[in-house]
Amino acid sequence: MRRLHALAAAAAAAAATPSLFAQAAISARAGMIHYTEGKVLVAGQEVTTRAGDFPVMKEGQELRTSEGRTEVLLTPGVFLRLAESSGIKLVANRLADTRVEVLAGSVLVECAELAKEHSVTLLYKDMQLGFRKPGLFRIDAGADQLRVYDGEVTVSRQGETVTVKEGRQTPLAGVLVPEKFDKKVGDSFYRWASRRAEYIAAANLSAARSLADQEVSLTRSIWRFNPFLGLYTYIPVRGIYTSPFGCRYYSAGGAIVRYYEGPPPMAASASRFPDPMPRYNPNLGYSTAPRSSGVYQGSASPSGANAGAAAAVADNPRTSESATGRGGGSEGRGR
């Protein structure tokens, strides 16, 4: 509880000090190594990350994990996360044509946005995987398998193209035949990815508000650095993005302002329909999911040590229970 209050205090201070958010966005290249834990190597050299100082992969470089995990930022709103004993190669790093080859292990990609000017393609063996809708996708190289938790993916190979939709999986060896799988079943890697989404969503709240306070009008979505939490966060150009993990990312428009100001007065006849939008609560701190979900998802720790503040909450099998929204959701995927 002390950590949750510390987060609330830090985020409130950040929102009140917009000048500290001067570092607005990362460069116009994909491949920032945003977070690591354990042993992670890029081009054969061990990677270390510090708050405000993150290495960026170059084209052609390989990123591999041994006893560790890592998170890489691609185009704004696209998060790529690697499990232990996994590897990728950054084939192309331009935002207009980002290409990542999956070499080994398990990779989870959370795609919040498909901007017209951006393109992200995953390469696996002789296949190309493209995102048709925002969502959550996983490749397990050891099992030659693609799983789509949310959204849609096209798999192309030698002139053959198959669309894999939400709740479907397909082998990536032999015949591409999508079939159903249980989206509620996950593992420790999935739970870790869910916690990472929570931390980044918590950082969004004060970062988006700082833009609103400065009356900044975005023309595109961005990555924005939150100095109090020591990480970058996703700011959508408009509206609210609800991730498959149940977290919400606010734009710098009216939604983030309403979040802090509280719900508008309701007529007596409408009182039986409570406002589902999550709000800032000075007693509980920050939540990025509706209170009705029963899950406190705004728990992140400050600075680069954000790996543990919400672990006790997130390790609960029900932590991935989603808020109602575009992403739908599931519960207990980590069991």
C-alpha positions as CSV (number, residue, x, y, z in Angstrom):
1,M,0.0,0.0,0.0
2,R,2.9,2.4,0.8
3,R,4.2,1.8,-2.7
4,L,0.8,2.6,-4.3
5,H,0.6,5.9,-2.4
6,A,4.2,6.6,-3.4
7,L,3.3,6.1,-7.0
8,A,0.3,8.4,-6.6
9,A,2.4,11.1,-5.1
10,A,5.1,10.9,-7.7
11,A,2.6,10.9,-10.6
12,A,0.8,13.8,-9.1
13,A,4.0,15.8,-8.8
14,A,4.9,14.9,-12.4
15,A,1.5,16.2,-13.6
16,A,2.1,19.4,-11.7
17,T,5.5,19.9,-13.2
18,P,5.1,19.8,-17.0
19,S,8.6,21.1,-17.7
20,L,10.1,17.8,-16.5
21,F,8.4,16.1,-19.5
22,A,10.5,18.1,-22.0
23,Q,11.8,14.8,-23.5
24,A,8.7,14.2,-25.5
25,A,9.4,11.2,-27.7
26,I,12.1,8.8,-28.9
27,S,13.8,9.1,-32.2
28,A,12.1,8.2,-35.5
29,R,13.5,4.6,-35.4
30,A,12.2,1.4,-34.0
31,G,14.2,-0.8,-31.7
32,M,14.7,1.0,-28.3
33,I,15.5,-1.6,-25.6
34,H,13.2,-0.2,-23.0
35,Y,13.6,-2.7,-20.2
36,T,15.7,-5.7,-19.3
37,E,15.9,-8.1,-16.4
38,G,18.4,-10.9,-16.1
39,K,21.0,-11.5,-18.8
40,V,20.2,-9.9,-22.2
41,L,22.6,-9.5,-25.1
42,V,22.6,-7.3,-28.2
43,A,25.2,-8.0,-30.8
44,G,26.9,-10.3,-28.3
45,Q,27.3,-7.5,-25.6
46,E,25.3,-7.5,-22.3
47,V,22.7,-4.8,-22.2
48,T,22.0,-2.6,-19.2
49,T,19.3,0.0,-19.0
50,R,19.0,3.0,-16.7
51,A,16.2,5.5,-16.2
52,G,16.4,8.0,-19.1
53,D,19.2,6.2,-20.9
54,F,18.1,3.3,-23.1
55,P,20.1,1.6,-25.9
56,V,18.7,1.5,-29.4
57,M,19.2,-1.5,-31.7
58,K,20.8,-0.9,-35.1
59,E,19.6,-2.6,-38.3
60,G,21.0,-6.1,-38.5
61,Q,21.7,-6.5,-34.8
62,E,20.4,-9.5,-32.9
63,L,18.9,-9.3,-29.4
64,R,19.0,-12.5,-27.3
65,T,18.0,-13.4,-23.8
66,S,19.4,-16.2,-21.7
67,E,18.1,-16.2,-18.1
68,G,16.3,-12.9,-18.6
69,R,13.5,-11.0,-20.3
70,T,13.3,-7.8,-22.3
71,E,10.9,-5.3,-23.8
72,V,11.5,-3.4,-27.1
73,L,9.6,-0.4,-28.4
74,L,8.8,-0.5,-32.1
75,T,6.4,2.0,-33.7
76,P,4.4,4.1,-31.2
77,G,1.9,1.7,-29.6
78,V,3.7,-1.5,-30.5
79,F,5.5,-3.3,-27.7
80,L,7.6,-6.4,-28.3
81,R,8.5,-8.6,-25.3
82,L,10.9,-11.6,-25.2
83,A,10.9,-14.5,-22.8
84,E,13.9,-16.4,-21.5
85,S,16.1,-18.1,-24.1
86,S,14.6,-16.1,-27.0
87,G,16.1,-14.1,-29.8
88,I,15.1,-11.5,-32.5
89,K,16.9,-9.7,-35.3
90,L,16.0,-6.1,-36.2
91,V,16.0,-6.4,-40.0
92,A,14.7,-2.8,-40.7
93,N,14.2,0.0,-38.2
94,R,12.3,2.7,-40.1
95,L,8.9,3.4,-38.6
96,A,7.4,3.2,-42.2
97,D,8.8,-0.3,-42.6
98,T,9.8,-2.0,-39.3
99,R,10.8,-5.6,-39.8
100,V,11.7,-8.0,-37.0
101,E,12.8,-11.6,-37.5
102,V,11.9,-14.1,-34.7
103,L,14.9,-16.3,-34.2
104,A,14.2,-18.4,-31.1
105,G,12.1,-18.7,-28.0
106,S,8.8,-16.9,-27.2
107,V,7.8,-13.4,-28.3
108,L,4.7,-11.5,-27.4
109,V,3.7,-8.4,-29.4
110,E,1.1,-6.0,-28.1
111,C,-0.1,-3.8,-31.0
112,A,-2.1,-0.8,-29.7
113,E,-2.2,1.1,-33.0
114,L,-1.9,0.5,-36.7
115,A,-1.1,4.0,-38.0
116,K,-1.3,4.5,-41.8
117,E,2.2,5.9,-41.9
118,H,3.7,3.0,-39.9
119,S,4.2,-0.7,-40.7
120,V,5.4,-3.6,-38.6
121,T,6.1,-7.0,-40.0
122,L,7.3,-10.1,-38.2
123,L,9.5,-12.6,-40.1
124,Y,9.7,-16.2,-39.1
125,K,11.5,-18.7,-41.2
126,D,10.0,-18.3,-44.7
127,M,6.9,-16.5,-43.5
128,Q,5.8,-12.9,-43.1
129,L,3.3,-11.9,-40.4
130,G,1.3,-8.7,-40.7
131,F,-1.2,-7.1,-38.3
132,R,-4.6,-6.5,-39.7
133,K,-6.1,-5.3,-36.4
134,P,-4.6,-4.1,-33.1
135,G,-4.3,-6.9,-30.6
136,L,-2.0,-9.3,-28.8
137,F,0.0,-12.0,-30.6
138,R,2.5,-14.6,-29.5
139,I,5.0,-16.7,-31.5
140,D,6.6,-19.7,-29.8
141,A,9.5,-20.8,-32.0
142,G,10.2,-24.0,-30.2
143,A,6.7,-25.2,-30.9
144,D,6.4,-23.5,-34.4
145,Q,3.2,-21.9,-33.2
146,L,1.3,-18.6,-33.5
147,R,-1.4,-17.6,-31.0
148,V,-3.7,-14.6,-31.5
149,Y,-5.2,-13.5,-28.1
150,D,-6.8,-10.5,-29.7
151,G,-6.9,-8.8,-33.1
152,E,-6.0,-10.4,-36.5
153,V,-2.8,-11.5,-38.1
154,T,-2.1,-12.5,-41.8
155,V,0.5,-15.2,-42.3
156,S,2.0,-15.2,-45.8
157,R,4.2,-17.9,-47.3
158,Q,5.1,-18.6,-50.9
159,G,2.0,-17.0,-52.3
160,E,-0.3,-18.5,-49.6
161,T,-2.0,-16.2,-47.1
162,V,-4.0,-17.2,-44.1
163,T,-5.8,-14.9,-41.7
164,V,-5.6,-15.9,-38.0
165,K,-8.3,-14.2,-35.8
166,E,-8.8,-13.7,-32.1
167,G,-8.8,-16.9,-30.1
168,R,-7.1,-18.9,-32.8
169,Q,-3.7,-20.5,-33.2
170,T,-1.9,-22.1,-36.1
171,P,1.2,-24.2,-36.6
172,L,4.0,-22.3,-38.4
173,A,5.3,-25.6,-39.8
174,G,3.5,-27.6,-42.5
175,V,-0.1,-26.6,-43.3
176,L,-1.4,-23.4,-41.9
177,V,-4.6,-24.4,-40.2
178,P,-6.1,-22.0,-37.6
179,E,-7.9,-23.7,-34.7
180,K,-9.3,-22.5,-31.4
181,F,-7.3,-22.4,-28.2
182,D,-8.1,-21.4,-24.6
183,K,-7.2,-17.7,-24.2
184,K,-7.5,-18.0,-20.4
185,V,-4.4,-20.3,-20.2
186,G,-1.1,-18.5,-19.9
187,D,2.3,-18.7,-18.1
188,S,4.8,-16.7,-16.1
189,F,5.9,-14.9,-19.3
190,Y,2.3,-13.8,-20.0
191,R,1.9,-12.5,-16.5
192,W,5.2,-10.6,-16.7
193,A,4.0,-8.9,-20.0
194,S,0.8,-8.0,-18.3
195,R,2.7,-6.3,-15.4
196,R,4.8,-4.4,-18.0
197,A,1.6,-3.1,-19.6
198,E,0.4,-1.9,-16.1
199,Y,3.6,0.0,-15.4
200,I,3.5,1.8,-18.8
201,A,-0.2,2.6,-18.5
202,A,0.4,4.1,-15.0
203,A,3.1,6.3,-16.5
204,N,0.6,7.4,-19.2
205,L,-1.7,9.2,-16.7
206,S,0.6,12.0,-15.7
207,A,2.4,12.2,-19.0
208,A,-0.9,12.7,-20.9
209,R,-2.0,15.2,-18.3
210,S,1.3,17.2,-18.7
211,L,0.5,17.5,-22.4
212,A,-3.0,18.6,-21.7
213,D,-1.8,21.2,-19.2
214,Q,0.5,22.6,-21.8
215,E,-2.3,22.5,-24.4
216,V,-0.2,20.4,-26.8
217,S,-2.2,19.2,-29.8
218,L,-0.8,16.0,-31.1
219,T,-1.0,15.1,-34.8
220,R,0.2,11.5,-34.3
221,S,0.7,9.1,-31.4
222,I,4.0,9.2,-29.6
223,W,6.3,7.6,-27.1
224,R,6.7,10.0,-24.2
225,F,9.2,9.8,-21.3
226,N,8.0,10.0,-17.8
227,P,11.0,11.0,-15.6
228,F,9.3,10.2,-12.3
229,L,8.7,6.6,-13.3
230,G,11.8,6.3,-15.4
231,L,10.2,4.9,-18.5
232,Y,8.5,5.7,-21.8
233,T,4.8,5.5,-22.2
234,Y,2.4,5.4,-25.1
235,I,0.2,8.5,-25.8
236,P,-2.5,7.8,-28.4
237,V,-3.3,10.7,-30.7
238,R,-6.9,10.7,-29.7
239,G,-9.3,8.8,-27.4
240,I,-8.5,6.0,-25.1
241,Y,-6.8,2.7,-25.9
242,T,-7.8,-0.3,-23.8
243,S,-5.2,-3.1,-24.1
244,P,-6.0,-6.8,-24.0
245,F,-4.5,-6.8,-20.6
246,G,-7.2,-4.4,-19.4
247,C,-5.0,-1.3,-19.1
248,R,-6.0,2.1,-20.5
249,Y,-3.8,4.6,-22.3
250,Y,-5.2,8.1,-22.5
251,S,-4.7,10.8,-25.1
252,A,-4.0,14.3,-24.1
253,G,-7.5,15.4,-24.9
254,G,-10.7,15.5,-23.0
255,A,-10.5,12.0,-21.6
256,I,-7.5,12.6,-19.5
257,V,-8.9,15.9,-18.2
258,R,-12.2,14.1,-17.2
259,Y,-10.1,11.4,-15.5
260,Y,-8.7,14.0,-13.0
261,E,-11.8,16.2,-12.7
262,G,-14.1,13.4,-11.7
263,P,-17.5,12.2,-13.1
264,P,-20.0,14.8,-14.2
265,P,-23.2,15.3,-12.2
266,M,-25.9,12.8,-13.1
267,A,-29.6,13.2,-13.2
268,A,-31.6,11.2,-10.7
269,S,-33.0,9.1,-13.5
270,A,-29.5,8.2,-14.7
271,S,-28.1,7.3,-11.2
272,R,-28.6,3.6,-11.8
273,F,-26.1,3.8,-14.7
274,P,-22.8,4.6,-12.9
275,D,-20.0,6.2,-15.0
276,P,-17.6,3.3,-15.9
277,M,-14.6,5.5,-16.6
278,P,-11.7,5.0,-14.1
279,R,-10.9,8.1,-12.1
280,Y,-8.1,9.5,-10.0
281,N,-8.7,8.8,-6.4
282,P,-6.5,10.5,-3.8
283,N,-7.1,7.8,-1.3
284,L,-6.3,4.8,-3.6
285,G,-3.9,6.5,-6.0
286,Y,-4.0,5.8,-9.8
287,S,-5.9,3.1,-11.6
288,T,-5.9,2.5,-15.3
289,A,-8.9,0.1,-15.2
290,P,-12.5,0.7,-14.2
291,R,-13.1,0.3,-10.5
292,S,-15.9,-2.2,-11.3
293,S,-13.3,-4.7,-12.7
294,G,-12.1,-5.4,-9.1
295,V,-8.5,-5.1,-10.2
296,Y,-6.1,-2.3,-9.2
297,Q,-4.0,-2.0,-12.4
298,G,-2.3,1.3,-11.8
299,S,0.5,0.0,-9.6
300,A,4.0,0.8,-11.0
301,S,7.1,1.6,-9.1
302,P,9.3,4.7,-9.8
303,S,12.6,4.8,-11.7
304,G,14.2,1.9,-13.5
305,A,13.4,-0.6,-10.8
306,N,9.8,-0.9,-11.9
307,A,9.9,-4.7,-11.9
308,G,8.4,-5.3,-8.5
309,A,6.0,-2.8,-7.2
310,A,2.8,-4.4,-8.5
311,A,4.1,-8.0,-8.5
312,A,2.0,-9.1,-5.6
313,V,-1.1,-7.9,-7.2
314,A,-0.2,-8.9,-10.7
315,D,0.7,-12.5,-9.7
316,N,-2.8,-13.0,-8.6
317,P,-4.4,-15.4,-11.2
318,R,-7.2,-12.8,-11.7
319,T,-4.9,-9.9,-12.4
320,S,-5.4,-10.1,-16.2
321,E,-9.2,-9.8,-15.8
322,S,-9.9,-7.1,-18.4
323,A,-11.8,-3.9,-18.2
324,T,-14.7,-3.6,-20.6
325,G,-13.6,-2.0,-23.8
326,R,-12.3,-2.5,-27.3
327,G,-9.9,-5.2,-26.2
328,G,-12.6,-7.4,-24.6
329,G,-10.5,-9.5,-22.2
330,S,-10.0,-12.6,-20.2
331,E,-9.1,-13.7,-16.7
332,G,-6.6,-16.1,-15.3
333,R,-4.4,-16.3,-18.3
334,G,-1.5,-16.7,-16.0
335,R,-2.7,-19.9,-14.4
